Amino acid sequence: MISSAVLSRDEELHWLALRLVPGLGTRTSWKLLERFRAPQAIFRASRTELEGAGVSGSVAQSIVSGCVFEDAAAQHEKMLKAGAALITLHDARYPKLLREIFDPPVTLFARGRLELLSTISVGVVGTRRPTPYGLAVAERLSADLAHAGITIVSGMARGIDSAAHKGVLAAGGNTVAVLGCGVDVVYPSENRKLAAEIASRGLIVSEFPMGATAFPQNFPIRNRIISGLSSGVLVVEGAQYSGSAITAKLAMDQGREVFAVPGNITSKASWGPNLLIKQGAKLVQDWNDVVSELPAESRRHLIEESRRKIEAESGGAPPAQGSLLEQPQEWNAAARRALQMLRVDAGVHLDDLLEGAEDISASEMIAALFDLEMQGVIRQLPGKNFVKVW
């Protein structure tokens, strides 16, 4: 029973109450909805009827007692305060691909642009401790895919996830953050600014209730939603048994495409994606390697959307492609020397830059580095290390 109608407060309270019943898992909730059709009917059922539907005695008693409605009302207030929406399994806005996985969440909490739930999406995941190479790749590929019309889904964790979101936002694209906590909770805390930007320009989603803490056991549960929302999952960096490897395994189980960026064989951060490639994942060197593997219908849709965008922008200059390094620039001697010495895949320390440019004063080099960073051509890493932006 799929409906596009806005839920009444009473209907939302019943869905919230169903989500909050202690001990009631996703699969059992599905079975109850298949049998009773709606949450209201579930809460009107007798304990005997509920047990006959496969619910344990303690869970059936919790449903019959209605004790969860007080918590449901509190959840509803938190949703209103945070500007969050409840997307239920019966809602027409519920993502089609997510509905197809083995155990889709019965409810989703969402803040931001709900229309992104129906867009063509690709998950980008990776380690929380990336190399400069991994950060550059995640940002560039995510931005390029977003420019192609694809929504980038990730988990807003430290490292690769955050780089993917930032790359998309910088390119003016669409991104969805799937959290392992409530949509009103920022984790990690240093991503407060990023979370606010995603809520404003993208979408934040979680199956966990409002105010839920980011417990470690939540993240494998969260990962199945990242892969479930996506047509494919791209792994940038990660150890062999990392969370990104778990997400890739979930994607395979869900029948999704798995992509991986190859890395240095001496780097532990590359073990995960390199192993995935050995096992049959698609090796990715640029954004087209991802797009070419999407279903034909998705590719046609992206082409049509791109054509409409070009027609709408006709008369104006097309958006610049590639990095600033590919565009003609009038660099001074210090900037040119810095760009010659800097790399994309590894940081170069300020002392090494000064030592390698003895004919340029320290003040000139520092000024050039500042200007290049302000123009987005290079980035400063912790410890006075610098890298080129790919």
C-alpha positions as CSV (number, residue, x, y, z in Angstrom):
1,M,0.0,0.0,0.0
2,I,2.0,2.9,-1.3
3,S,0.7,6.4,-0.8
4,S,1.9,9.9,-1.6
5,A,-0.4,11.6,0.9
6,V,1.1,13.5,3.8
7,L,0.7,11.6,7.0
8,S,-1.5,13.0,9.8
9,R,0.0,13.4,13.2
10,D,-1.8,10.3,14.4
11,E,-0.5,8.3,11.5
12,E,3.1,9.5,12.1
13,L,2.8,8.7,15.8
14,H,1.8,5.1,15.0
15,W,4.7,4.7,12.6
16,L,7.1,6.1,15.2
17,A,5.7,3.9,17.9
18,L,6.2,0.8,15.6
19,R,9.8,1.9,15.1
20,L,10.3,2.3,18.9
21,V,8.9,-1.1,20.1
22,P,11.7,-2.7,22.1
23,G,13.0,-5.9,20.5
24,L,11.0,-5.5,17.3
25,G,13.4,-5.9,14.4
26,T,13.1,-4.8,10.8
27,R,12.1,-8.2,9.4
28,T,9.4,-8.8,12.0
29,S,8.1,-5.2,11.4
30,W,7.8,-6.1,7.7
31,K,5.9,-9.3,8.5
32,L,3.4,-7.4,10.8
33,L,2.8,-4.8,8.1
34,E,2.3,-7.5,5.5
35,R,-0.3,-9.1,7.7
36,F,-2.1,-6.1,9.3
37,R,-1.4,-3.6,6.4
38,A,-1.0,-0.5,8.7
39,P,0.6,0.4,12.1
40,Q,-2.8,1.4,13.5
41,A,-4.1,-2.1,12.9
42,I,-1.0,-3.6,14.5
43,F,-1.6,-1.6,17.7
44,R,-5.3,-2.6,17.7
45,A,-4.5,-6.3,17.5
46,S,-4.6,-8.6,20.5
47,R,-1.6,-10.3,22.0
48,T,-2.8,-13.6,20.7
49,E,-3.1,-12.2,17.1
50,L,0.4,-10.7,17.4
51,E,2.0,-13.9,18.7
52,G,0.2,-15.8,15.8
53,A,2.0,-13.4,13.5
54,G,5.4,-14.5,14.8
55,V,6.0,-11.9,17.5
56,S,7.5,-13.0,20.9
57,G,5.3,-12.7,24.0
58,S,7.3,-9.8,25.5
59,V,7.3,-7.8,22.2
60,A,3.6,-8.5,21.8
61,Q,2.9,-7.2,25.3
62,S,4.9,-4.0,24.6
63,I,2.7,-3.4,21.5
64,V,-0.6,-4.2,23.3
65,S,0.3,-2.0,26.3
66,G,0.9,1.1,24.0
67,C,3.8,2.1,26.3
68,V,5.8,3.4,23.4
69,F,3.4,6.2,22.4
70,E,4.9,8.5,24.9
71,D,8.3,8.1,23.4
72,A,6.7,8.4,19.9
73,A,5.3,11.8,20.9
74,A,8.7,12.9,22.1
75,Q,10.2,11.8,18.8
76,H,7.6,13.8,16.9
77,E,8.4,16.9,18.8
78,K,12.1,16.5,18.1
79,M,11.4,16.0,14.4
80,L,9.4,19.2,14.3
81,K,12.2,21.1,16.1
82,A,14.9,19.8,13.7
83,G,12.8,20.1,10.5
84,A,13.0,16.4,9.9
85,A,10.5,14.4,7.8
86,L,9.4,10.8,8.3
87,I,9.5,8.6,5.2
88,T,7.7,5.3,5.7
89,L,7.7,2.1,3.8
90,H,4.2,3.0,2.4
91,D,5.4,6.4,1.2
92,A,5.8,7.0,-2.5
93,R,9.0,8.9,-1.7
94,Y,10.6,5.8,-0.2
95,P,13.6,5.0,-2.4
96,K,12.8,2.3,-5.0
97,L,16.3,0.7,-4.8
98,L,16.3,0.6,-1.0
99,R,12.9,-1.2,-1.0
100,E,14.5,-4.0,-3.0
101,I,17.2,-5.0,-0.4
102,F,16.8,-7.9,2.0
103,D,15.9,-5.9,5.1
104,P,15.0,-2.3,4.2
105,P,14.2,0.0,7.1
106,V,10.5,0.4,7.8
107,T,11.0,4.2,8.4
108,L,13.6,6.7,7.4
109,F,14.2,10.1,9.1
110,A,15.4,12.8,6.7
111,R,16.5,16.4,6.7
112,G,16.9,18.4,3.6
113,R,15.9,17.9,-0.1
114,L,13.7,14.8,0.0
115,E,13.6,14.7,-3.9
116,L,17.2,13.3,-3.8
117,L,15.8,10.0,-2.6
118,S,14.6,9.4,-6.2
119,T,17.8,10.4,-8.0
120,I,20.4,8.1,-9.6
121,S,23.0,7.6,-6.9
122,V,26.4,6.1,-6.3
123,G,28.0,5.4,-2.9
124,V,31.5,6.6,-2.2
125,V,33.2,5.1,0.8
126,G,36.6,4.6,2.3
127,T,38.9,4.7,5.3
128,R,38.7,7.3,8.1
129,R,42.5,7.7,7.8
130,P,43.2,8.4,4.1
131,T,46.4,9.3,2.4
132,P,46.6,12.6,0.5
133,Y,46.1,10.5,-2.7
134,G,42.9,9.1,-1.3
135,L,41.5,12.5,-0.3
136,A,42.3,13.9,-3.8
137,V,40.8,11.0,-5.6
138,A,37.6,11.0,-3.4
139,E,37.0,14.7,-3.9
140,R,37.8,14.7,-7.7
141,L,35.8,11.6,-8.6
142,S,32.8,12.7,-6.5
143,A,32.8,16.1,-8.0
144,D,33.1,14.7,-11.6
145,L,30.3,12.2,-10.9
146,A,28.1,14.9,-9.4
147,H,28.7,17.1,-12.5
148,A,27.5,14.2,-14.6
149,G,24.2,14.3,-12.7
150,I,24.8,11.5,-10.2
151,T,23.9,12.0,-6.5
152,I,26.8,10.9,-4.2
153,V,25.9,8.9,-1.1
154,S,28.3,8.5,1.8
155,G,28.4,8.3,5.5
156,M,29.8,11.7,6.6
157,A,32.5,9.9,8.6
158,R,36.1,11.3,8.9
159,G,38.3,10.8,5.9
160,I,37.1,9.6,2.5
161,D,33.4,10.1,3.3
162,S,33.8,13.7,4.3
163,A,36.1,14.3,1.2
164,A,33.4,12.9,-1.1
165,H,30.7,15.2,0.4
166,K,33.0,18.2,0.2
167,G,33.9,17.5,-3.4
168,V,30.3,17.3,-4.4
169,L,29.3,20.5,-2.6
170,A,32.2,22.4,-4.0
171,A,31.0,21.3,-7.5
172,G,27.4,22.4,-6.8
173,G,26.2,18.8,-7.0
174,N,23.8,16.6,-5.0
175,T,24.9,14.5,-2.0
176,V,23.2,12.3,0.6
177,A,24.7,11.6,4.0
178,V,23.5,8.4,5.7
179,L,24.2,8.5,9.5
180,G,24.7,5.9,12.1
181,C,22.9,8.2,14.6
182,G,19.9,10.5,14.7
183,V,19.6,13.1,11.9
184,D,19.7,15.7,14.6
185,V,23.1,14.4,16.0
186,V,26.4,15.5,14.4
187,Y,29.0,12.7,14.4
188,P,31.9,13.3,14.2
189,S,31.6,16.6,16.0
190,E,34.1,18.4,13.8
191,N,31.7,17.9,10.8
192,R,29.1,20.3,12.3
193,K,29.6,22.8,9.5
194,L,29.6,20.1,6.8
195,A,26.4,18.6,8.3
196,A,24.7,22.0,8.2
197,E,25.7,22.5,4.6
198,I,24.4,19.0,3.6
199,A,21.1,19.6,5.4
200,S,20.7,22.9,3.5
201,R,21.9,21.8,0.0
202,G,21.7,18.0,0.1
203,L,20.0,15.4,2.3
204,I,20.7,13.7,5.7
205,V,19.1,10.3,6.2
206,S,19.0,7.8,9.1
207,E,16.9,4.9,10.2
208,F,17.9,5.6,13.8
209,P,15.5,7.7,15.9
210,M,16.0,11.3,16.7
211,G,18.7,11.9,19.3
212,A,20.2,8.4,18.8
213,T,23.9,8.2,19.7
214,A,26.4,7.0,17.2
215,F,27.2,3.6,18.8
216,P,29.9,1.5,16.9
217,Q,27.4,-1.3,16.2
218,N,25.2,1.2,14.3
219,F,27.7,1.7,11.4
220,P,27.4,-1.8,9.8
221,I,23.7,-1.4,9.9
222,R,24.0,2.1,8.4
223,N,26.3,0.8,5.6
224,R,23.5,-1.4,4.1
225,I,21.5,1.8,3.5
226,I,24.4,3.5,1.7
227,S,24.7,0.6,-0.7
228,G,20.9,0.1,-0.8
229,L,20.3,3.7,-2.0
230,S,23.0,3.4,-4.7
231,S,23.2,1.9,-8.1
232,G,26.9,1.1,-7.3
233,V,29.5,1.6,-4.6
234,L,32.9,3.1,-5.2
235,V,35.7,2.2,-2.7
236,V,38.6,4.6,-2.7
237,E,40.8,3.5,0.2
238,G,40.4,1.0,3.0
239,A,41.9,-1.9,4.8
240,Q,41.1,-5.5,3.9
241,Y,38.5,-5.8,6.7
242,S,37.4,-2.2,7.0
243,G,33.9,-0.7,7.1
244,S,34.3,0.1,3.4
245,A,34.9,-3.5,2.7
246,I,31.7,-4.4,4.6
247,T,29.8,-1.9,2.5
248,A,31.2,-3.4,-0.7
249,K,30.2,-6.9,0.4
250,L,26.7,-5.6,1.2
251,A,26.6,-4.0,-2.3
252,M,27.5,-7.3,-3.9
253,D,24.8,-9.1,-1.9
254,Q,22.3,-6.5,-3.0
255,G,23.2,-7.0,-6.6
256,R,24.8,-3.6,-6.9
257,E,27.9,-2.7,-9.0
258,V,31.2,-2.5,-7.0
259,F,33.9,-0.1,-8.1
260,A,37.4,0.4,-6.7
261,V,40.2,2.9,-7.1
262,P,43.6,1.1,-7.4
263,G,46.3,2.2,-5.0
264,N,50.0,1.7,-4.0
265,I,50.5,-2.0,-3.2
266,T,52.8,-1.0,-0.3
267,S,50.1,1.1,1.4
268,K,47.7,-0.7,3.8
269,A,45.0,1.8,2.7
270,S,45.1,0.2,-0.7
271,W,44.7,-3.4,0.4
272,G,40.9,-3.2,0.4
273,P,40.2,-1.7,-3.1
274,N,43.1,-3.7,-4.7
275,L,41.7,-6.9,-3.3
276,L,38.2,-6.0,-4.6
277,I,39.6,-5.4,-8.1
278,K,41.2,-8.9,-7.9
279,Q,37.8,-10.3,-7.0
280,G,36.1,-8.6,-10.0
281,A,35.3,-5.1,-8.9
282,K,35.5,-2.5,-11.7
283,L,38.8,-0.6,-11.7
284,V,38.1,3.1,-11.8
285,Q,40.5,5.7,-13.2
286,D,37.9,8.4,-14.0
287,W,34.2,9.1,-13.6
288,N,33.3,7.6,-16.9
289,D,34.4,4.1,-15.7
290,V,31.5,4.4,-13.2
291,V,28.9,5.8,-15.5
292,S,29.6,3.3,-18.2
293,E,28.6,0.4,-15.9
294,L,25.3,1.9,-14.8
295,P,22.0,0.4,-16.2
296,A,21.2,1.7,-19.7
297,E,18.0,3.4,-18.4
298,S,20.1,5.4,-15.9
299,R,22.6,6.4,-18.6
300,R,19.8,7.6,-20.9
301,H,18.3,9.6,-18.0
302,L,21.7,11.2,-17.2
303,I,22.2,12.2,-20.9
304,E,18.7,13.7,-21.1
305,E,19.2,15.6,-17.9
306,S,22.6,16.9,-19.2
307,R,21.0,18.0,-22.4
308,R,18.3,19.9,-20.6
309,K,20.8,21.5,-18.4
310,I,22.9,22.7,-21.4
311,E,19.8,24.0,-23.1
312,A,18.7,25.9,-20.0
313,E,22.2,27.4,-19.7
314,S,22.5,28.2,-23.4
315,G,23.8,31.7,-24.0
316,G,26.1,31.6,-21.0
317,A,29.5,30.2,-20.8
318,P,29.7,26.5,-19.8
319,P,31.0,25.7,-16.4
320,A,34.7,25.2,-16.2
321,Q,36.0,21.7,-16.3
322,G,39.0,20.2,-14.5
323,S,41.2,21.8,-11.9
324,L,42.7,25.3,-12.0
325,L,45.9,23.7,-12.9
326,E,44.5,22.8,-16.4
327,Q,43.5,26.4,-17.0
328,P,45.9,29.1,-18.3
329,Q,47.2,31.1,-15.3
330,E,49.8,33.9,-14.9
331,W,51.9,32.4,-12.1
332,N,54.9,34.2,-10.7
333,A,58.3,32.4,-10.4
334,A,57.7,31.3,-6.8
335,A,54.2,29.8,-7.6
336,R,55.6,28.0,-10.7
337,R,58.4,26.5,-8.7
338,A,56.0,25.4,-5.9
339,L,53.8,23.7,-8.5
340,Q,56.7,21.9,-10.0
341,M,57.7,20.4,-6.6
342,L,54.3,19.6,-5.2
343,R,52.6,16.3,-5.8
344,V,49.0,15.1,-5.7
345,D,49.6,11.8,-3.9
346,A,51.9,12.9,-1.1
347,G,52.5,16.0,1.0
348,V,55.7,18.0,0.6
349,H,56.9,19.9,3.8
350,L,57.4,23.6,3.7
351,D,61.1,23.2,4.6
352,D,61.6,20.9,1.6
353,L,60.0,23.5,-0.7
354,L,62.2,26.2,0.7
355,E,65.3,24.0,0.4
356,G,64.4,23.1,-3.2
357,A,64.0,26.8,-4.2
358,E,67.1,28.4,-2.9
359,D,66.8,31.3,-5.4
360,I,63.4,32.2,-4.0
361,S,63.1,33.9,-0.6
362,A,61.0,32.2,2.2
363,S,58.6,35.2,2.3
364,E,58.0,34.9,-1.5
365,M,57.4,31.1,-1.3
366,I,55.0,31.4,1.6
367,A,53.1,34.2,-0.1
368,A,52.9,32.1,-3.3
369,L,51.7,29.1,-1.3
370,F,49.0,31.2,0.3
371,D,47.8,32.6,-3.1
372,L,47.7,29.1,-4.6
373,E,45.7,27.8,-1.6
374,M,43.3,30.6,-1.9
375,Q,42.7,29.8,-5.5
376,G,42.1,26.1,-4.8
377,V,45.1,24.9,-6.6
378,I,46.9,23.4,-3.6
379,R,45.9,22.4,-0.1
380,Q,47.7,22.6,3.2
381,L,47.8,19.4,5.3
382,P,48.6,19.2,9.0
383,G,52.3,19.7,9.9
384,K,53.0,22.4,7.2
385,N,52.7,19.8,4.4
386,F,51.3,20.8,1.0
387,V,49.7,18.9,-1.9
388,K,48.4,19.7,-5.3
389,V,44.6,19.6,-5.8
390,W,44.0,17.0,-8.5
